[in-house]
Amino acid sequence: KTAIPEGTYRIVLRESKTYKRLMPLLLGVPEFKNIVLRTGKTAEQSRGDILVGKASHQPSSVGGESWELNDARTTFNLLYHLIAEAIDHGEDVSMEVLSAKEWTYR
């Protein structure tokens, strides 16, 4: 689930005051600013950012289901490297945000 409106957003690398390093930042997201791609395990940890990793289904201790991300650091490092390399070669980098109705977890 996401509160970010569907659309395609440009990604740049900018110095983050929060993370004290260059971070991938989405530009032009309506009603949002400083949305970064970063590591984390659960939606509760996102603080409005986009977390990266491998999704896995976890049984919930209170019944139902929940999702969490694994291998977040490895996934982030690979993604960061790909973004930085593309930008270094003068390419534009963007991300398409879709409704959860249009894709499935695997």
Secondary structure as GFF3:
##gff-version 3
##sequence-region A 1 106
A	DSSP	beta_strand	7	16	.	.	.	ID=ss1
A	DSSP	beta_strand	21	26	.	.	.	ID=ss2
A	DSSP	beta_strand	35	38	.	.	.	ID=ss3
A	DSSP	three_ten_helix	43	45	.	.	.	ID=ss4
A	DSSP	beta_strand	50	51	.	.	.	ID=ss5
A	DSSP	beta_strand	54	59	.	.	.	ID=ss6
A	DSSP	beta_strand	65	70	.	.	.	ID=ss7
A	DSSP	alpha_helix	72	88	.	.	.	ID=ss8
A	DSSP	beta_strand	93	97	.	.	.	ID=ss9
A	DSSP	three_ten_helix	100	102	.	.	.	ID=ss10
###
